[in-house]
Every structure is written in structure tokens, then in C-alpha cells.
Amino acid sequence: MTEIAQLKQSNKLLARSLTALIVILSFWFIYRQINDSEIDLVETLSGAQPIIILAPIFVVIVMSISPIIWQYLMLGSGAKIPLRDCFGIWWSTNITKYVPGKVTLVVGRAYVGRKYGAKVVVESFIWELLISISSALIAGLMLIILEDFPTEVKLLFLGGVITSLLPLISPKITQKIVRKPFSMLGRGNWEVETSMTRRIYSIALILMTFSWLAWGLAHKFILLGLGFDASLPLLIGSFSLAWLVGFSAFFLPAGIGAREGVFTFNLSLFLSGGIAGVLAVTSRLLNVVIEVLLFFVGASIIKSSSDEQE
């Protein structure tokens, strides 16, 4: 085995070890929160009130908003794509985020949506990341402002929100910057004509921000179903910041562990640690189940679309 091959193998081992460590520590933290509060997880979930059934409905709403956002971002990247195909491609490839790293998700979506241009799909993915981060910061303001954080933290966070909105000032300049690395790497010639507009970007950003509201309502109904309650703005802010941390931990599959750990910590600022842990775990389980179900729906849409073209 060459020295380079050994180095690559060592890096892979290190990454896997780090991933396992973070996941274990995160869920250990959640377990301790639940255990210390003497909450029986099985009993709590089995005794849930009927209102909890509204939670998965709002998670499905979140998953239905995302393909619509992607349609706008594809348009801004230079391709018109039917809404039906947007749902099929987005739903059928979203599940690949559970493979560590973000590369599989990008490659999978570019491959399934290749008839619209792989480079256009890749560009739309970058826009999606920018809008996801910006909207998560906007939603996170609710927690930062409403909770007793130092003024310096609030101002620093507000500065981050304002910075994330810079693409709104000039989407065309941002688009040229987004396309530059790919042209430098020789990944094909990007279109000279820019197509992202302030209107397209604004609509996508508003829809993405609305999706955090839907997540907040999903968590609200989980809590109500379990016999607890919390402020909707705090739930929205807590989850959006937890998602942001999970997203930043790119080596974790779908941010698993990191998202739940941070969500539990954020929730424990205004809820008991035990119910915070229960909500974080329930949220992830519900998320995974719905994503798996929508994968099959998306795959069916793609197959149906292919059959019609033949």
C-alpha cells in the first residue's frame, strides 16, 4: 500500500471515529436529560393525545415546500422544470443525505435531474444551501432575541443574519461568484447570461423561512400531544439553530446526533431536559419515516414520468 493510500485510509478511519464519537456523545447527553428527569419515554409516547397526529402533517408540508423552492432556484439557475418533476427528483434524492458528506446528495440529484443539465442542478443546490443557511439564521433570531443571551451575542448573530442576506443586494453578482469555481475547475462552461433575479431569490427565501414555521408547528403539536407546551417562536428558533449545527457537521449523515444534541440543549433553556430530549428524538424519527415514504413517492413519480416519455 502506497503512502498516499495509507493516508487516505487513515483519514477515513479518523472521520468515521469522529462521527461515531459525536453521535454517541450527543445521544448520551439526550439519554441523561431524559433519565435525570425520570421520564418514561415509552410510556410518554404511548400515552400521546390524538392532536399529535397533526405533527406529521406539518412535516409533510415542509417536505412539500422544498421541491417548490427548488423549482424557483432551478429557474434562477437557467432551467424551467415542471413541478411534478421537481417533487419526483427532490423527494427521491433527499434520502441520500444520510450518506456521510454532502457529495452524494449533490451527485444523486444531478444524476436524476440530468436532463435539465447537471451543471444547472449543481448551481441550484448551491443556491439552496445559501437560502437554507440564511433562513435558518433568520428563524434562529427568535430564540436569540427572546432568551436571555448577552447583548454582544445578539448583535453578533444579527450581523450574521444581515451578511447572509447579501445575495439579495445583487443576485447577478452572486451568481457569477457561484459559477466561477466550476469554470476554473474546467467543469464545463457556465452560461454567460445570469438568470437569478431578486424576485426569484426573495420568493425562495420567504418559502424557506415559512418552512421553519411549519417545523415549529410540527414540534408544537408533538409537545401538545405529549401533554406539554412551549412558545412557538422559541420552538422555531431552537430547531433552526440545531439544524444549522447539524448541517455544518458535514461528516455526519444528515447531521444526526449533532442536530438532536443541540436541539435538546436549546429546548432545555425553556423546557425540562427530559421532555426536550423526547421531543428531539421524536422529531428525528418522524423526519426519517416521512422522508423514506416520500422517497418511494418520488421514485414512483420519476418512473411514471420516464414511462410517459417513452
C-alpha positions as CSV (number, residue, x, y, z in Angstrom):
1,M,0.0,0.0,0.0
2,T,1.4,3.4,-1.0
3,E,1.9,6.2,1.4
4,I,-0.9,8.2,-0.2
5,A,-3.3,5.2,0.1
6,Q,-2.4,4.8,3.7
7,L,-3.0,8.5,4.4
8,K,-6.5,8.3,2.8
9,Q,-7.3,5.2,4.8
10,S,-6.2,6.9,8.0
11,N,-8.3,9.9,7.2
12,K,-11.4,7.8,6.5
13,L,-10.9,5.9,9.8
14,L,-10.5,9.2,11.7
15,A,-13.6,10.7,10.1
16,R,-15.6,7.6,11.0
17,S,-14.3,7.6,14.5
18,L,-15.1,11.2,14.9
19,T,-18.6,10.7,13.5
20,A,-19.3,7.8,15.9
21,L,-17.9,9.7,18.8
22,I,-20.1,12.8,18.2
23,V,-23.3,10.7,17.6
24,I,-22.6,8.6,20.8
25,L,-21.9,11.7,22.9
26,S,-25.0,13.5,21.6
27,F,-27.4,10.7,22.3
28,W,-25.7,10.1,25.6
29,F,-26.4,13.7,26.5
30,I,-30.1,13.2,25.4
31,Y,-30.3,10.0,27.4
32,R,-29.0,11.7,30.5
33,Q,-31.5,14.5,30.1
34,I,-34.4,12.0,29.9
35,N,-33.1,9.7,32.6
36,D,-32.4,12.5,35.1
37,S,-35.9,13.8,34.7
38,E,-37.3,10.3,35.3
39,I,-39.5,10.4,32.2
40,D,-40.5,7.1,30.8
41,L,-40.0,7.5,27.1
42,V,-42.2,4.6,26.0
43,E,-45.0,5.5,28.4
44,T,-44.9,9.1,27.4
45,L,-45.1,8.3,23.7
46,S,-47.7,5.6,24.1
47,G,-50.0,7.9,26.1
48,A,-49.9,10.7,23.4
49,Q,-53.1,12.6,22.7
50,P,-54.7,12.5,19.3
51,I,-53.6,16.0,18.5
52,I,-50.1,14.7,17.9
53,I,-51.3,13.4,14.5
54,L,-51.1,17.0,13.2
55,A,-47.3,16.9,13.6
56,P,-46.6,14.6,10.6
57,I,-48.9,16.7,8.5
58,F,-46.7,19.7,9.1
59,V,-43.6,17.7,8.4
60,V,-45.1,16.7,5.1
61,I,-45.8,20.3,4.4
62,V,-42.1,21.1,5.0
63,M,-41.2,18.4,2.6
64,S,-43.6,19.7,0.0
65,I,-42.4,23.3,0.2
66,S,-38.8,22.2,-0.5
67,P,-39.4,21.0,-4.1
68,I,-41.4,24.2,-4.9
69,I,-38.4,26.2,-3.6
70,W,-36.1,24.1,-5.8
71,Q,-38.2,24.8,-8.9
72,Y,-37.6,28.6,-8.3
73,L,-33.9,28.0,-7.8
74,M,-33.7,25.9,-10.9
75,L,-35.4,28.7,-12.8
76,G,-32.9,31.2,-11.4
77,S,-30.1,28.8,-12.4
78,G,-31.3,28.7,-16.0
79,A,-33.7,25.8,-16.4
80,K,-37.5,25.6,-16.4
81,I,-38.6,22.3,-14.8
82,P,-42.2,21.0,-14.3
83,L,-43.4,21.0,-10.7
84,R,-44.1,17.3,-11.0
85,D,-40.5,16.5,-11.8
86,C,-39.4,18.8,-9.0
87,F,-41.2,16.7,-6.5
88,G,-40.0,13.5,-8.0
89,I,-36.4,14.4,-8.2
90,W,-36.2,16.2,-4.8
91,W,-38.1,13.5,-2.9
92,S,-36.3,10.6,-4.5
93,T,-32.8,12.0,-3.8
94,N,-33.2,13.8,-0.5
95,I,-32.7,10.5,1.4
96,T,-29.1,10.3,0.1
97,K,-28.2,13.0,2.7
98,Y,-28.0,10.1,5.2
99,V,-24.7,9.1,3.5
100,P,-21.9,11.0,5.3
101,G,-20.9,14.1,3.4
102,K,-22.9,16.3,1.1
103,V,-21.4,15.0,-2.1
104,T,-23.8,12.0,-2.5
105,L,-26.8,14.3,-2.3
106,V,-25.4,16.7,-5.0
107,V,-24.3,13.9,-7.3
108,G,-27.6,12.0,-6.8
109,R,-29.8,15.0,-7.6
110,A,-27.6,16.0,-10.6
111,Y,-27.8,12.5,-12.0
112,V,-31.6,12.0,-11.6
113,G,-32.2,15.6,-12.9
114,R,-29.5,15.3,-15.6
115,K,-32.0,16.0,-18.5
116,Y,-32.2,19.6,-17.2
117,G,-28.5,20.0,-17.1
118,A,-26.2,18.6,-14.4
119,K,-24.4,21.9,-14.0
120,V,-27.7,23.8,-13.6
121,V,-28.8,21.3,-10.8
122,V,-25.4,21.8,-9.1
123,E,-25.8,25.5,-9.2
124,S,-29.4,25.3,-7.8
125,F,-28.0,23.2,-5.0
126,I,-25.6,25.9,-4.0
127,W,-28.4,28.5,-4.0
128,E,-30.4,26.1,-1.9
129,L,-27.6,26.0,0.7
130,L,-27.3,29.8,0.8
131,I,-31.1,30.2,1.3
132,S,-31.2,27.4,3.9
133,I,-28.5,29.0,5.9
134,S,-29.9,32.5,5.6
135,S,-33.5,31.4,6.5
136,A,-32.2,29.3,9.5
137,L,-30.4,32.3,10.8
138,I,-33.5,34.5,10.4
139,A,-35.6,31.9,12.3
140,G,-32.9,31.5,14.9
141,L,-33.2,35.1,15.8
142,M,-36.4,34.2,17.6
143,L,-34.5,32.2,20.2
144,I,-31.6,34.6,20.4
145,I,-33.8,37.6,21.0
146,L,-36.4,36.1,23.3
147,E,-33.9,34.2,25.5
148,D,-31.5,35.9,27.9
149,F,-28.4,36.0,25.7
150,P,-25.8,38.7,26.2
151,T,-26.3,41.8,24.0
152,E,-22.9,41.1,22.3
153,V,-24.2,37.7,21.2
154,K,-27.4,39.2,19.9
155,L,-25.6,41.8,17.9
156,L,-23.1,39.3,16.5
157,F,-25.9,37.0,15.5
158,L,-27.8,39.9,13.9
159,G,-24.7,40.7,11.9
160,G,-24.6,37.1,10.7
161,V,-28.2,37.4,9.5
162,I,-27.6,40.6,7.6
163,T,-24.5,39.1,6.0
164,S,-26.4,36.1,4.9
165,L,-28.9,38.4,3.0
166,L,-26.1,40.0,0.9
167,P,-27.2,37.9,-2.2
168,L,-30.4,39.9,-2.2
169,I,-28.5,43.1,-3.0
170,S,-27.2,41.7,-6.3
171,P,-28.2,38.2,-7.2
172,K,-26.4,38.6,-10.6
173,I,-23.1,39.3,-9.0
174,T,-23.6,36.5,-6.5
175,Q,-24.5,34.1,-9.4
176,K,-21.2,35.0,-11.2
177,I,-19.3,34.2,-7.9
178,V,-21.2,30.9,-7.5
179,R,-20.3,29.9,-11.1
180,K,-16.7,31.0,-11.0
181,P,-15.1,28.0,-9.2
182,F,-16.7,25.5,-11.6
183,S,-15.5,27.3,-14.7
184,M,-12.0,27.5,-13.1
185,L,-12.0,23.7,-12.5
186,G,-13.0,23.1,-16.1
187,R,-16.3,21.6,-15.2
188,G,-17.9,23.0,-18.3
189,N,-18.7,26.5,-19.4
190,W,-21.3,28.2,-17.4
191,E,-23.9,30.4,-19.2
192,V,-22.6,33.9,-19.6
193,E,-26.1,35.3,-19.1
194,T,-27.2,35.4,-15.5
195,S,-30.7,34.3,-14.7
196,M,-31.1,34.7,-10.9
197,T,-33.3,37.7,-10.0
198,R,-34.1,39.4,-6.8
199,R,-37.7,38.3,-7.2
200,I,-36.8,34.6,-7.6
201,Y,-34.4,34.7,-4.7
202,S,-36.9,36.5,-2.4
203,I,-39.7,34.1,-3.1
204,A,-37.5,31.1,-2.4
205,L,-36.2,32.7,0.8
206,I,-39.7,33.5,2.0
207,L,-40.8,30.0,1.3
208,M,-37.8,28.5,3.1
209,T,-38.4,30.8,6.1
210,F,-42.1,29.6,6.1
211,S,-40.8,26.0,6.3
212,W,-39.3,26.8,9.7
213,L,-42.7,27.9,10.8
214,A,-44.1,24.6,9.7
215,W,-41.4,22.8,11.6
216,G,-42.2,24.8,14.7
217,L,-45.9,23.8,14.4
218,A,-44.9,20.2,14.0
219,H,-42.9,20.4,17.2
220,K,-45.7,22.3,18.9
221,F,-48.2,19.5,18.2
222,I,-45.8,16.8,19.3
223,L,-45.5,18.7,22.7
224,L,-49.2,19.2,23.0
225,G,-49.8,15.5,22.2
226,L,-47.4,14.6,25.0
227,G,-49.2,16.9,27.4
228,F,-46.7,19.8,27.3
229,D,-46.5,23.2,25.6
230,A,-43.9,25.8,24.7
231,S,-43.8,29.1,22.8
232,L,-43.9,28.7,19.0
233,P,-41.2,31.3,18.3
234,L,-38.8,29.6,20.8
235,L,-39.5,26.2,19.1
236,I,-38.8,27.6,15.7
237,G,-35.6,29.3,16.8
238,S,-34.4,26.3,18.7
239,F,-34.8,23.9,15.8
240,S,-33.5,26.1,13.1
241,L,-30.2,26.7,15.0
242,A,-30.0,23.0,15.8
243,W,-30.5,22.2,12.1
244,L,-27.7,24.7,11.2
245,V,-25.2,23.0,13.5
246,G,-26.2,19.6,12.1
247,F,-25.8,20.9,8.6
248,S,-22.4,22.3,9.4
249,A,-21.2,18.9,10.7
250,F,-21.0,17.8,7.1
251,F,-19.3,14.5,8.0
252,L,-22.4,13.4,9.9
253,P,-25.2,11.7,7.9
254,A,-28.0,14.4,7.8
255,G,-26.4,15.9,10.9
256,I,-27.7,13.1,13.0
257,G,-26.6,13.4,16.6
258,A,-25.4,16.9,16.4
259,R,-28.9,18.2,15.5
260,E,-30.6,16.3,18.3
261,G,-28.0,17.2,20.9
262,V,-28.2,21.0,20.1
263,F,-32.0,20.9,19.8
264,T,-32.2,19.3,23.2
265,F,-29.8,21.9,24.7
266,N,-31.8,24.8,23.1
267,L,-35.1,23.4,24.3
268,S,-33.8,22.9,27.8
269,L,-33.5,26.7,28.1
270,F,-37.3,26.8,28.5
271,L,-38.4,23.2,28.9
272,S,-37.3,20.4,31.2
273,G,-34.3,18.5,29.9
274,G,-36.3,15.3,29.8
275,I,-39.2,16.4,27.6
276,A,-36.6,18.3,25.4
277,G,-34.8,15.0,24.8
278,V,-38.1,13.2,24.0
279,L,-39.1,16.0,21.5
280,A,-35.7,15.9,19.8
281,V,-35.7,12.1,19.3
282,T,-39.4,12.0,18.2
283,S,-38.7,14.8,15.7
284,R,-35.8,12.8,14.1
285,L,-37.8,9.6,14.0
286,L,-40.8,11.3,12.4
287,N,-38.5,13.1,10.0
288,V,-36.8,9.8,8.8
289,V,-40.1,7.9,8.4
290,I,-41.7,10.6,6.3
291,E,-38.5,11.0,4.2
292,V,-38.4,7.3,3.5
293,L,-42.1,7.3,2.5
294,L,-41.6,10.3,0.2
295,F,-38.6,8.6,-1.3
296,F,-40.9,5.9,-2.7
297,V,-43.4,8.5,-3.8
298,G,-40.7,10.5,-5.6
299,A,-39.3,7.3,-7.2
300,S,-42.8,6.5,-8.5
301,I,-43.2,10.0,-10.0
302,I,-39.8,9.7,-11.7
303,K,-40.7,6.2,-13.1
304,S,-44.1,7.4,-14.3
305,S,-42.5,10.5,-16.0
306,S,-40.0,8.2,-17.7
307,D,-42.7,5.8,-18.9
308,E,-44.7,8.7,-20.4
309,Q,-41.7,10.0,-22.3
310,E,-41.1,6.5,-23.8
